[in-house]
Amino acid sequence: MDEADKVSIAGVACRCIRNDKDGYVFQSIADPTVHYAFMRNEYAALCDRQDFDFEPAGLSLEKAEAKLKSGVSSINELAAQEQLVVSLREIAIWKFHEMKRLGLTSSTRTEMDKVIPEIQAYVDAEARKLGKDGNYTSIKIPKARQFERWVLKRRNYGQLGLASRRHLCGNRSERYNKDEYRLAMKHVYRFLSPERPSAAMLYKDLKAEIGEVNKQRRKKRLPDLRLPDDDYFNARIDELAPFDVEAGRHSVEEAKRSFHPSKGGIPGLFRPMQRVEIDDWEVHLHTLLIDAQLWDAISPELQAEAERTRCNLSVAIDCVTRVIPAVVLALGPDSTSILTLLRMSMADKTPLAHSLGCETPWEYRANLFQLAGDEGAPILNARTKGVCDFLGIEYQCPQTETPQQRPRVERVIQTIETRSLLRFSGRAFSNPQVRGKYEAAARACLTVNELAALLVRFIVDEYHNTPHAGLDGETPRHCWLRLTKQFAPRSLPGKATLRLAFGQPYTITLQPAGIEIFGNWYTSTKVAKLYRDFPEREYVVVVDGEDLGGISLQVEAGMVGPQAGWLTVIGPDCMNGVSATVWDMALKALRRETKHIEEITAEIRNRAIAYQRMADQKSRERLGIQYRLRTPEELEALRNSIGPAIRFAADPNPRPTGPVDIFAGVRPVGTKAPPRPVAALPPPTDTPLKPVRTQAKAKPTRVKPSATKPTPPLRPRKPPREWKPKERK
C-alpha cells in the first residue's frame, strides 16, 4: 500500500503512513493530527465493511488531473459509446508498444506513420469481435502527431486520459437573455403559491405579460422579447425543489412530514440504550382523581361527584431493542417527569414491577448515549440540558412539528393507546369529530393509581413479551437479552454522581450526632471533624429522593482537604436503595401501628418527664458547686481528644420495684450537706486514747499501724450544729 492510495474509513478520507508486520496506521487527510491504527486481523475485518473503500493512487496528482480533464471520476460514468472509444484507443496504443518491443517501429513520427495502417487493421478486427450481430463501431487512428498525444495521455493520466470529452461539448450558455429569463422565472415561482395554479395557466399568464412588455418596448424602439417555449417553461418548473413545492402549494407541516430526513430509522445503531427517544402525551382516557384505597369506602353520591381529569404519560423507549426503560404518569407535563424518566432509565425497576403483580423483571437500565426529544418546555429546559451535560448524554432535538424524526416513541404511544386503553370506558379520543356524542367524562371508571398499575402491567408483561414487527418477530425482552451479551450497555454512573445530577439541595445545620434529614442520621469521621473545627454554621447537602443511603455535603477548601468539593456521607445501611416515597410510607405505617401504644403509655411518659425534671434540678444544684472554668489549653486538649460518636445498645436490666435514688453512694459536699451518719462505736479497751495534734497547714502523711500496739479506735465527732440565721437585738 502506497502513500498515494486513498482509503475511506466510515466516510473519513485517509492515507496509509505505516505498513509493517504489526499492522497499518492511517492518517486523516482533513486533520493530520488524527490517526487510526489497525492490526492485521482488524484490517481484514475492516475490508469487509460497507463503509470502507480503497482507491489505488486516489491521492496522486496525475489521477486528479485526469479526473479534471475528463470531467468524470471513472470510465463507468461515461456513456457506452464513449467507453467503447476509450477501449479501442487503448487497444491501438497497446498494439503500438508491442510492435515497438518487437523492433518493427520506433517512437519517431516517420516510423509511426508507416505502421498506422497495420494498427488500424488490428483495431478494426478487435471492433468486430466486440460488436453484436455483425454490427460494430470502430475508430480511425490519426496521423503520427495526434497518435503521439494519445500515447502521452495514456502514460500520464491513465485510461481516463483517452476520453474523447464529447460529453462536455455543446453550447451551455443561456438560451434566453436576462429579461426573458426574469419574466419566465417570475411565473415559475408562482407555481409555489397556496392557490395551486397549473403550469398551463401560468404559461398563458407569461405569454400575456410578454405581449404587454413588447408593446412598451416597441414604443421605445427596442427589440421584442422572445416567448420561451412551453417545454423550457415546464422544465424550469420541474427543477423546483420537491420540498419547496410541497411547502408552497400545501403547508410547511406537510412538507416536513413528507421529507423528514429520519424516515426509515436512524442508521448506525447497534448497542442497547444507544439512542433513547422520549415524549409526553395526554392520555385519551378520563380518570378519577381520587386515591384508589378510598374509592370503595365512599358513598355512591361522592363517587358521582369525584373530579375527572386526564393525565399526561411520559414514555422513554430504546430505539435498538424497543424496550421501555421508563414511564411516568403525572397530572401535567413538567420537567420533573422528564428527569424522573432519566432517573428510571438508570435504575432497576423490578421491585416496583413485582409489587404491582408483574411476572417479568423490569431490569432495563444503562447510561444513555443519545437522548432525543422535542422542543417543548417540559423536555427542553435548562435543568434537563444540565443533567445531560453532567452525565455525558448527547441531547438531540429534531425539527419542530416533525414527529416522524422520533418514530419509535410516537409508535409505542399509539400501541399503548390501541392495545391497552381501548378496553376501558371514558376515552376522550383524539378530537371532538372522532368522539362525536360520546360522554367521556361521565363514563370515567378508573382512578389514577389504577391506571398507573394497569400501564405498568401492560408494558412489563405484555408489550415486552410480544413479537415486534420492527424486530423481525423478536420480542423486545429477548432482543435486550441477546444484544446485551454481544454489546454491553454503557456503564451506570455511581450513586454519588446520580445524586449530584438528580438530587435536591437542602440547607442544614451540623449537629453533634451528624446530619439529620428525612428522619435519618448521616455521619462520618470527617463530619465529626467539621463539627469540631467549624461549628454553628449552615451547610448545603444534596439528597437523592430515589436513594436515601447517602447524601453529598458541600465543603469549602481547607475544611477536609485542600480543594473544595462534595463529600459523600453514608447513612444507615437499611436506607441503601430506599426511596423517599417508600420511606414516607413506612413511617406512616409505623405511626398508625404505634398510635394506640402512645395513648396507653401517656401517663408513664408524664411520670418519667417529671422525674427527669427533678433529677435535672438536683444536678444543676450540684454543678453550681463543683463547676470551674477551664483554661484555653485544657479546652484545646479536650477538643482534640473527642472522637467519633459511638452508640451502644444497652444490656437489659431488671426493672426496679421502687423509686431509684440516682445519688446513692455519692459523697455529699458543701455546707448544705445532710448530717453524716454516726458510725458504730468499737468495744471499750483499757488503754486510754491519746489526742493527736497536727500543726496548721501541715501536709498530711500516712501513718503505718504499729505491729505491737493495737490500732486505737477513732474518737467520735459531734454532729454539726444546725445552722440558724443570727437574730438581731
C-alpha positions in Angstrom: 0.0 0.0 0.0 1.5 3.3 -1.1 1.0 6.8 0.4 -0.8 7.9 -2.8 -3.5 5.3 -2.2 -6.7 6.7 -0.8 -8.6 4.9 2.0 -12.0 5.8 3.2 -12.9 4.6 6.7 -16.5 5.4 7.7 -16.5 8.4 5.4 -13.2 9.7 6.5 -10.6 10.0 3.8 -7.1 8.8 4.9 -3.7 7.8 3.6 -1.5 5.0 4.8 1.6 6.2 6.6 2.8 2.9 8.1 2.5 -0.7 6.8 4.5 -3.4 8.5 4.1 -6.8 10.1 2.2 -5.4 13.1 -0.5 -3.6 11.1 -1.5 -0.4 9.4 -1.6 3.2 10.5 -3.8 5.7 8.6 -3.7 9.4 8.8 -6.8 11.6 8.2 -6.4 13.9 5.2 -8.6 16.6 6.6 -6.9 16.6 10.0 -3.3 15.3 10.0 -3.3 15.0 13.8 -6.0 12.2 13.7 -4.6 8.7 13.2 -6.2 5.2 13.0 -4.3 2.0 13.9 -5.4 -1.5 12.8 -3.7 -4.8 13.3 -3.6 -7.3 10.5 -6.8 -9.2 11.6 -8.6 -6.0 12.3 -7.8 -4.6 8.9 -9.0 -7.8 7.3 -12.3 -7.4 9.1 -12.4 -3.7 8.1 -12.1 -4.5 4.4 -15.5 -6.4 4.6 -17.4 -3.4 6.0 -19.6 -1.4 3.7 -18.2 1.9 4.9 -14.6 1.0 3.9 -13.2 1.9 0.4 -9.8 1.7 -1.1 -8.8 3.7 -4.2 -5.3 3.0 -5.7 -3.4 6.2 -6.4 -6.5 8.2 -5.4 -4.3 10.9 -3.9 -1.9 11.2 -6.8 -1.6 14.4 -8.9 -1.9 12.5 -12.2 -5.2 10.9 -11.3 -6.6 14.2 -10.0 -5.6 15.9 -13.3 -7.2 13.1 -15.3 -10.5 13.5 -13.4 -10.3 17.2 -14.1 -9.7 16.9 -17.8 -12.1 14.1 -18.4 -14.9 15.5 -16.3 -15.6 12.1 -14.7 -14.1 10.1 -11.9 -14.1 6.7 -13.7 -14.7 5.2 -17.1 -18.0 3.7 -15.9 -19.5 7.2 -15.7 -19.2 7.7 -19.5 -21.8 6.6 -22.0 -21.5 3.1 -23.6 -20.3 4.6 -26.9 -17.7 6.7 -25.1 -16.5 3.6 -23.2 -16.0 1.7 -26.5 -14.0 4.6 -27.9 -11.7 4.6 -24.9 -11.2 0.8 -25.1 -10.3 0.9 -28.8 -7.8 3.7 -28.3 -6.2 1.7 -25.5 -6.0 -1.3 -27.9 -4.3 0.8 -30.5 -1.7 2.0 -28.0 -1.1 -1.5 -26.7 -0.5 -2.7 -30.4 2.0 0.1 -31.0 4.0 -0.8 -27.9 4.0 -4.4 -28.9 5.4 -3.6 -32.4 8.0 -1.3 -30.8 9.1 -4.1 -28.5 9.5 -6.4 -31.5 11.6 -3.8 -33.3 9.1 -3.2 -36.1 8.8 0.5 -35.4 10.1 3.3 -33.2 8.9 6.5 -31.4 9.7 8.8 -34.4 6.7 10.2 -36.3 8.1 8.8 -39.6 8.2 5.3 -38.4 4.8 5.7 -36.6 3.1 6.8 -39.9 4.4 3.6 -41.5 2.7 1.2 -39.0 -0.5 3.1 -38.5 -2.3 1.2 -41.3 -1.4 -2.1 -39.7 -2.6 -0.7 -36.3 -5.9 0.4 -38.0 -6.5 -3.1 -39.4 -5.9 -4.7 -35.9 -8.3 -2.2 -34.2 -11.0 -2.9 -36.8 -10.6 -6.6 -36.2 -11.0 -6.2 -32.4 -14.0 -3.9 -33.0 -15.7 -6.7 -35.0 -15.2 -9.0 -32.0 -16.8 -6.5 -29.7 -19.8 -6.0 -32.0 -23.1 -7.9 -32.0 -24.9 -9.5 -34.9 -22.3 -8.2 -37.4 -22.8 -4.6 -36.3 -19.7 -2.9 -34.9 -18.2 0.5 -34.3 -14.6 1.3 -34.9 -12.4 4.3 -34.6 -10.0 6.0 -37.1 -6.4 6.0 -36.0 -5.0 9.6 -36.6 -1.6 10.5 -38.0 1.6 10.2 -36.1 1.3 13.6 -34.4 -2.1 13.0 -32.9 -1.4 9.4 -32.1 1.7 10.5 -30.2 -0.6 12.7 -28.0 -2.7 9.6 -27.3 0.4 7.7 -26.0 1.5 10.6 -23.8 -2.0 11.0 -22.3 -2.2 7.3 -21.6 1.2 7.4 -19.9 0.5 10.5 -17.7 -3.2 10.2 -16.9 -4.1 6.6 -17.3 -7.2 5.3 -19.0 -9.2 8.5 -18.2 -6.7 10.5 -20.4 -8.1 8.7 -23.5 -11.7 10.0 -23.0 -12.9 12.0 -26.1 -14.7 14.6 -23.9 -17.6 14.7 -26.3 -19.9 14.6 -23.3 -18.6 18.1 -22.4 -19.3 19.5 -25.9 -22.3 21.7 -26.7 -23.5 25.3 -26.1 -24.0 25.6 -22.4 -24.9 29.3 -22.3 -28.4 30.5 -21.5 -30.8 30.3 -24.4 -32.7 33.4 -23.4 -31.4 36.8 -22.3 -31.8 38.1 -18.8 -35.1 39.9 -19.4 -36.7 36.9 -20.9 -35.3 34.6 -18.2 -36.5 37.0 -15.4 -40.1 37.0 -16.7 -40.1 33.3 -17.2 -38.8 32.6 -13.6 -41.3 35.1 -12.2 -44.2 32.9 -13.3 -42.3 29.7 -12.5 -42.1 30.8 -8.8 -45.9 31.5 -8.9 -46.3 27.7 -9.1 -45.4 27.6 -5.3 -48.5 29.6 -4.2 -51.2 28.1 -2.0 -53.8 28.6 -4.8 -52.0 25.8 -6.6 -52.2 27.2 -10.2 -51.5 24.8 -13.0 -48.4 25.1 -15.3 -50.6 25.7 -18.4 -52.4 28.6 -16.7 -49.1 30.1 -15.6 -47.7 29.8 -19.2 -50.7 31.7 -20.5 -50.0 34.5 -18.0 -46.4 34.6 -19.1 -47.4 34.9 -22.7 -49.8 37.7 -22.0 -47.3 39.6 -19.9 -44.6 39.3 -22.6 -47.1 40.7 -25.1 -47.7 43.8 -22.9 -44.0 44.3 -22.4 -43.3 44.1 -26.1 -45.9 46.9 -26.8 -43.9 49.2 -24.4 -40.6 48.2 -25.9 -41.8 48.9 -29.5 -42.7 52.5 -28.4 -39.1 52.8 -27.2 -37.9 51.2 -30.5 -36.4 48.2 -28.6 -36.4 44.7 -30.0 -39.2 42.4 -28.8 -38.6 39.8 -26.1 -38.9 36.2 -27.2 -41.5 34.0 -25.7 -39.9 30.9 -24.0 -41.5 27.7 -25.4 -43.6 25.6 -23.1 -41.1 22.8 -22.8 -38.5 25.3 -21.4 -41.1 26.7 -19.0 -42.2 23.2 -17.8 -38.5 22.2 -17.4 -37.9 25.1 -15.1 -40.9 24.1 -13.0 -39.6 20.5 -12.8 -36.3 21.9 -11.4 -38.0 23.3 -8.3 -37.1 21.5 -5.1 -39.9 19.0 -4.2 -39.8 20.3 -0.6 -40.4 23.8 -1.7 -43.3 22.6 -4.0 -44.9 20.7 -1.1 -44.5 23.6 1.4 -45.6 26.3 -1.0 -48.7 24.5 -2.5 -49.8 22.8 0.7 -48.2 23.6 4.0 -44.8 23.6 5.8 -46.0 20.9 8.2 -47.0 18.5 5.4 -43.6 19.2 3.7 -41.8 18.3 6.9 -43.8 15.1 7.4 -43.2 14.1 3.7 -39.5 14.9 3.5 -38.2 14.4 7.1 -34.6 13.1 7.0 -35.0 10.3 9.6 -37.6 8.3 7.6 -36.8 4.6 7.9 -35.0 4.8 11.2 -31.6 6.1 12.5 -28.7 4.2 10.8 -25.7 3.0 12.8 -27.5 1.9 15.9 -26.3 -1.4 17.3 -25.9 -1.1 21.1 -28.7 -1.3 23.7 -29.7 2.1 25.1 -27.5 3.9 22.4 -30.4 6.2 21.5 -33.5 6.7 23.7 -36.4 8.7 22.5 -38.8 10.4 24.9 -42.1 12.2 24.6 -45.1 13.1 26.6 -48.7 12.5 25.6 -52.1 13.4 27.1 -53.9 10.2 27.8 -57.1 9.8 25.8 -58.9 8.5 28.9 -60.7 10.3 31.7 -59.7 9.1 35.1 -60.9 9.8 38.6 -58.7 12.0 40.7 -59.0 10.1 44.0 -57.0 7.6 46.0 -57.7 4.1 45.0 -57.7 2.9 48.6 -60.6 5.2 49.5 -62.7 4.7 46.4 -64.6 1.7 47.7 -65.2 3.4 51.1 -67.0 6.5 49.9 -70.7 6.7 49.1 -72.1 6.5 45.6 -73.0 10.2 45.8 -69.4 11.2 46.5 -68.2 8.8 43.7 -70.5 10.6 41.3 -69.0 14.0 42.3 -65.4 12.8 42.1 -63.3 15.1 39.9 -62.5 13.8 36.4 -59.1 14.6 34.8 -56.8 13.5 32.0 -53.3 12.5 32.9 -50.0 13.0 31.0 -48.0 10.0 30.1 -44.2 10.4 29.6 -42.5 7.4 27.9 -38.9 6.5 27.0 -38.1 3.8 24.5 -34.8 2.3 23.4 -34.5 2.5 19.6 -32.4 -0.6 19.3 -34.2 -3.2 21.4 -37.6 -1.4 21.6 -37.8 -1.9 25.4 -39.4 0.8 27.5 -36.9 1.5 30.4 -39.1 4.2 32.0 -42.7 5.5 32.1 -44.2 8.3 34.2 -47.9 9.1 34.7 -48.5 12.6 36.1 -51.3 15.1 36.2 -49.5 17.5 33.9 -46.3 17.8 31.8 -43.4 19.3 33.6 -39.6 19.0 33.8 -39.8 16.7 36.8 -41.5 14.0 34.8 -38.6 14.1 32.2 -36.0 13.9 35.0 -37.8 11.0 36.5 -37.7 9.3 33.1 -33.9 9.7 33.0 -33.6 8.5 36.6 -35.8 5.4 36.0 -33.7 4.6 32.9 -30.7 4.2 35.1 -32.4 2.1 37.9 -33.7 -1.4 38.3 -37.5 -1.3 38.4 -38.0 -5.0 39.2 -39.2 -4.4 42.8 -41.8 -1.9 41.5 -43.0 -4.3 38.9 -43.3 -7.2 41.3 -45.2 -5.0 43.8 -47.8 -4.5 41.1 -48.1 -8.2 40.3 -45.8 -8.3 37.2 -44.2 -11.7 36.4 -41.4 -10.4 34.2 -38.4 -8.4 35.5 -38.1 -4.8 34.6 -34.3 -4.6 34.7 -33.6 -2.5 31.6 -31.1 0.2 32.7 -27.9 1.9 31.4 -26.4 5.4 31.0 -27.7 6.8 27.7 -25.5 7.8 24.7 -28.2 9.9 22.9 -31.5 11.4 24.2 -34.0 12.6 21.5 -36.9 14.8 22.5 -38.9 17.7 21.1 -38.5 21.4 21.8 -41.3 21.6 24.3 -40.6 23.3 27.6 -41.2 20.2 29.8 -38.4 18.4 27.8 -36.0 21.0 26.5 -35.1 23.2 29.5 -32.0 24.2 31.4 -32.4 21.5 34.1 -32.7 18.7 31.6 -29.8 20.0 29.5 -27.7 20.4 32.6 -28.3 16.8 33.7 -27.4 15.6 30.2 -24.2 17.6 30.1 -23.3 16.4 33.6 -23.8 12.7 32.7 -22.2 12.9 29.2 -25.5 12.3 27.3 -25.9 13.9 23.9 -29.2 15.6 23.6 -30.7 15.7 20.1 -33.7 17.9 19.3 -35.3 17.1 15.9 -37.1 19.7 13.8 -40.3 21.2 15.2 -43.6 19.6 14.2 -41.8 16.6 12.8 -42.8 13.6 15.0 -41.5 11.3 12.3 -38.0 12.1 13.4 -38.8 10.3 16.6 -40.8 7.4 15.1 -40.1 4.8 17.9 -41.7 6.7 20.7 -44.6 8.0 18.6 -45.4 4.5 17.5 -45.2 3.0 21.0 -47.6 5.6 22.3 -50.1 4.5 19.7 -49.5 0.9 20.7 -50.3 1.7 24.4 -53.5 3.5 23.4 -54.8 0.9 21.0 -53.8 -2.2 22.9 -54.3 -1.1 26.5 -56.7 1.9 26.9 -59.3 0.8 24.3 -60.6 -1.7 26.8 -61.8 0.9 29.3 -64.7 3.4 29.1 -64.1 7.1 29.4 -62.0 7.6 26.3 -61.7 11.2 25.0 -60.5 10.2 21.5 -58.1 12.3 19.5 -60.5 15.1 18.6 -64.2 16.1 19.0 -65.1 14.9 15.5 -63.9 11.4 16.2 -65.5 11.4 19.7 -68.9 12.6 18.5 -71.6 12.5 21.2 -69.7 10.0 23.4 -69.7 11.3 27.0 -66.1 10.6 28.0 -66.1 12.3 31.4 -69.3 10.8 32.6 -68.1 7.3 31.7 -64.8 7.5 33.7 -64.2 4.3 35.6 -60.5 4.2 36.6 -58.6 6.1 39.2 -55.2 7.5 38.6 -53.5 4.8 40.7 -55.3 2.0 39.0 -54.4 3.4 35.6 -50.7 3.6 36.6 -50.8 0.0 37.7 -52.5 -1.2 34.5 -50.0 0.6 32.3 -47.0 -1.0 34.2 -48.6 -4.4 33.9 -49.2 -4.0 30.2 -45.7 -2.7 29.4 -43.7 -5.2 31.5 -45.7 -8.4 31.0 -47.5 -7.9 27.6 -45.5 -5.4 25.5 -42.0 -6.7 26.3 -43.1 -10.3 25.6 -45.0 -9.8 22.4 -43.2 -10.3 19.0 -42.4 -6.9 17.5 -42.6 -6.3 13.7 -39.7 -3.9 13.8 -37.5 -6.6 15.3 -38.5 -9.2 12.6 -40.8 -11.0 15.0 -38.4 -11.0 18.0 -39.8 -9.8 21.4 -38.2 -6.7 22.9 -37.1 -8.6 26.0 -35.4 -11.4 24.0 -33.7 -8.7 21.9 -32.4 -7.0 25.0 -31.0 -10.2 26.5 -29.4 -11.2 23.2 -27.8 -7.8 22.4 -26.5 -7.2 26.0 -24.4 -10.3 25.7 -22.8 -9.0 22.5 -22.6 -5.3 23.2 -22.7 -4.3 26.8 -24.7 -1.1 27.6 -23.0 2.0 28.8 -21.9 1.7 32.4 -24.2 3.3 35.0 -22.9 6.4 36.9 -22.1 6.0 40.5 -24.5 6.8 43.3 -22.7 10.0 44.1 -22.8 11.1 40.5 -26.5 10.3 40.3 -27.2 12.2 43.5 -25.5 15.3 42.2 -27.3 15.0 38.9 -30.9 14.3 40.1 -30.8 15.3 43.8 -32.3 18.3 45.5 -30.2 20.7 47.6 -31.1 21.5 51.2 -29.6 23.8 53.8 -28.9 22.1 57.2 -27.1 22.8 60.4 -24.4 20.4 61.5 -25.2 18.7 64.8 -23.1 16.7 67.2 -24.6 13.4 66.0 -24.1 14.4 62.4 -26.7 15.4 59.8 -30.3 14.7 60.4 -32.5 14.8 57.3 -35.6 12.8 56.2 -35.6 11.2 59.6 -32.2 9.6 59.3 -28.8 10.4 60.7 -25.7 10.7 58.4 -22.3 10.9 59.9 -18.6 10.0 59.4 -15.2 10.9 60.9 -14.9 13.8 58.5 -18.3 15.1 59.5 -17.3 14.9 63.2 -14.1 16.9 62.4 -16.2 19.5 60.6 -18.3 19.9 63.7 -15.3 20.4 65.9 -13.5 22.8 63.6 -16.4 24.7 62.0 -19.4 24.6 64.4 -22.5 26.7 64.4 -22.8 27.2 60.7 -25.1 26.1 57.8 -24.1 23.6 55.1 -25.6 22.6 51.8 -26.4 18.9 51.2 -27.8 17.2 48.2 -30.3 14.3 48.7 -31.4 11.9 46.0 -35.1 11.1 46.6 -34.6 7.7 45.0 -31.8 6.6 47.3 -31.6 7.7 50.9 -28.5 5.5 51.6 -26.2 8.6 51.4 -26.0 12.3 50.9 -23.5 14.8 49.4 -22.2 17.5 51.7 -20.6 20.7 50.1 -17.4 21.7 51.8 -15.1 24.6 51.1 -11.3 24.5 50.5 -9.4 23.7 53.7 -12.2 22.1 55.6 -11.4 18.4 54.9 -8.9 18.8 52.1 -7.0 21.3 50.0 -9.8 21.6 47.5 -13.5 22.5 47.7 -16.0 19.8 46.5 -18.6 17.4 47.6 -18.2 15.0 50.5 -20.1 11.7 50.5 -21.7 10.9 53.8 -23.1 7.4 54.2 -26.3 6.9 56.2 -27.9 3.8 57.7 -27.4 0.5 55.8 -31.1 -0.2 55.8 -31.7 3.0 53.8 -29.4 1.9 50.9 -31.6 2.0 47.7 -34.7 3.1 49.6 -36.6 6.0 48.0 -38.1 8.9 49.9 -41.6 7.8 48.9 -41.1 4.3 50.3 -39.6 5.6 53.5 -42.5 8.0 54.0 -45.0 5.2 53.5 -43.1 3.1 56.1 -43.1 6.0 58.6 -46.9 6.5 58.1 -47.5 2.8 58.6 -45.3 2.8 61.8 -47.2 5.8 63.2 -50.5 4.1 62.6 -49.3 0.9 64.3 -47.9 2.7 67.4 -50.7 5.2 67.8 -52.5 3.0 70.4 -49.2 2.4 72.3 -48.7 6.2 72.6 -52.2 6.5 74.2 -51.6 3.7 76.6 -48.2 4.9 77.8 -49.1 8.6 78.1 -49.3 8.5 82.0 -46.0 6.6 82.2 -44.3 9.2 80.0 -45.6 12.0 82.1 -44.2 10.5 85.3 -40.9 9.9 83.6 -40.7 13.5 82.4 -41.5 14.8 86.0 -38.8 12.5 87.4 -36.3 13.8 84.8 -37.1 17.4 85.7 -36.4 16.6 89.4 -33.1 15.0 88.5 -32.1 17.9 86.3 -32.8 20.4 89.2 -30.6 18.4 91.6 -27.8 18.1 89.0 -27.8 21.8 88.4 -27.6 22.4 92.2 -24.6 20.1 92.4 -22.9 21.5 89.3 -23.3 25.0 90.7 -20.9 24.0 93.4 -18.4 21.9 91.5 -18.2 24.0 88.3 -14.9 25.6 87.4 -13.8 27.5 84.3 -11.3 25.6 82.0 -8.2 27.2 80.6 -7.8 27.5 76.8 -5.1 24.9 76.9 -7.5 22.4 78.6 -10.2 23.2 76.1 -7.9 22.6 73.1 -6.7 19.3 74.6 -10.4 18.3 75.2 -11.4 19.1 71.6 -8.6 17.0 70.2 -9.4 14.1 72.4 -13.1 13.9 71.2 -13.5 11.0 68.8 -16.4 9.9 66.6 -19.7 9.4 68.5 -20.5 5.7 69.2 -23.8 4.5 70.3 -24.1 1.2 72.1 -27.2 -0.9 72.7 -27.8 -1.1 76.5 -28.0 -4.5 78.1 -31.4 -5.5 79.6 -31.6 -4.8 83.4 -34.3 -6.0 85.8 -36.9 -3.3 86.4 -36.6 -1.7 89.9 -39.5 -2.3 92.3 -39.4 1.2 93.9 -38.1 4.6 93.3 -34.4 4.8 92.3 -32.0 7.2 94.1 -29.6 8.4 91.4 -27.4 10.0 94.1 -26.9 6.8 96.2 -23.3 6.2 97.1 -22.2 9.8 96.2 -20.4 11.7 98.9 -22.3 15.0 99.7 -20.2 18.1 99.9 -20.8 21.7 100.9 -22.3 23.5 103.8 -25.8 22.3 102.9 -24.8 18.6 103.0 -27.1 16.5 105.3 -25.7 15.3 108.6 -23.3 12.4 108.4 -24.5 9.2 109.9 -22.7 8.2 113.2 -20.6 5.0 112.9 -21.0 2.2 115.4 -18.6 2.5 118.4 -15.9 -0.1 118.9 -15.8 -2.1 122.2 -14.1 -0.4 125.2 -10.4 -1.0 125.9 -8.2 -0.4 128.9 -5.8 1.8 127.0 -6.9 5.4 127.1 -6.9 7.3 123.7 -4.3 10.0 123.2 -5.3 13.1 121.3 -3.4 13.6 118.1 -2.4 17.2 117.4 -1.4 18.5 114.0 0.1 21.7 113.0 -1.9 24.1 110.8 -1.3 23.8 107.1 0.8 20.7 107.5 1.0 18.2 104.7 -0.9 15.0 105.7 1.2 11.9 105.9 0.2 8.3 106.0 0.9 6.6 109.3 1.6 2.9 109.3 -0.1 0.9 112.0 2.3 -0.5 114.7 2.8 -4.2 114.7 2.9 -4.5 118.6 0.3 -2.0 119.7 -3.3 -2.3 118.6 -4.8 0.5 116.5 -6.7 2.9 118.8 -10.3 3.4 117.9 -11.4 6.7 116.3 -12.9 9.3 118.5 -16.5 10.0 117.5 -17.1 13.6 116.4 -20.1 15.6 117.5 -22.7 16.2 114.9 -22.5 19.7 113.4 -24.9 22.2 114.9 -27.8 23.1 112.7 -27.2 26.5 111.2 -29.6 29.3 112.1 -29.6 32.8 111.0 -28.4 35.3 113.6 -31.1 37.2 115.2 -30.7 40.9 115.6 -31.3 42.5 119.0 
